[in-house]
């Protein structure tokens, strides 16, 4: 395969696989908490970190991670203390982060065009050091999302019940926010900061069309995400299309297809349930 003959495509495919695995790993919890747009807000605030990385001539990935984590912690603390509504805090991240990134890179003598690769994704921007950073960050995301899945699921399902059972709810909420921020920076080179929220949400939503349990949803969402990420990255090489947009459109296509497939499956399940109920009713009458 000639696609693997080029070092930049090898790096891009590895990065795409990391994005595909990590995005739904934390996205499943965000969907459960009805915070589907949190990734979008964190993507915007991470723009400030990318700009600082360019201006200070440091790694944009690590700088974006630092800034996104600070923003995520701030937003979660504001939400938890109830000083302002969650949507207002999210809006502040949206606009302040994007405006801060544009302002910083202009004051530093750069051009906003330098941010385009991070905003919309570009396989040619994935450097060897970026792959290393993404692998480290992805390992952290998976360790949290899978290693603490029972505790995180309990908090996302019912915070009050989790608190009664003795779980450190505030710490777990902060951990979810921080992990989401890390995931955003993992995905920025391939999907782009402005489109990363789609990969946190759409594969999970697509998996939910067919699954019922949390574990099955997580596994299928990862499979969908990895497939569309690798396919979209390969398509970028062969037909010269934007990687982030291609991956997101493929994910939407999978969601539409699974939604169409789930309708007859739901009808079959309903008929089976009615049949089982009828059998139970006849047995009760005989008794």
Helices and strands as residue ranges (DSSP letters): G 2-5, H 7-32, H 38-56, H 60-81, H 86-107, G 112-115, H 116-120, G 123-125, H 128-147, H 149-157, H 159-164, H 169-187, H 196-208, H 214-239, H 243-286
